[in-house]
Amino acid sequence: QVQLVESGGGLVQAGDSLRLSCAASDRTVTNYAMAWFRQAPGKERELVTAISWSGASTYYRISVKGRFTISRDNAKNALYLQMDNLKPEDTAAYYCAAGPRVAGLSAGQWEYDYWGQGTQVTVSS
């Protein structure tokens, strides 16, 4: 069973940056697509960005394109999310996800098998 642990969340002001990290317990994830999802209070969980197993392909939702950067280091079993120019609407719990069944990088949460516990990002205006 793959375990994912996120870190790096916090309270920042609009325009600031944060870097989230996700550490995986098993090298199996190096063969999987991985992604960051987020969920704000009262809203559904949504895909923020995803990356292929090799890191060669990425996907971003439109609202974060140009501000967020996803990357992975398979030698460290790690996934990262660099978030720049943060906005209050980015406030949410951010979750790392991975799985072997992901058909495409724009896939929804139901195609991911492994999830972290989440890390809170709060952006004040």
Buried (B, 14 or more C-beta within 10 A) or exposed (E): EBEBEBEBBEEBEEEBEBEBBBBBEEEBBBEBBBBBBBBBEEEEBBBBBBBBBEBEEBBBBEEBEEBBBBEBEBEEBBBBBBBBEBBEEBBBBBBBBBBBEBEEBEBEBEBBBBBBEBBEBBBEE
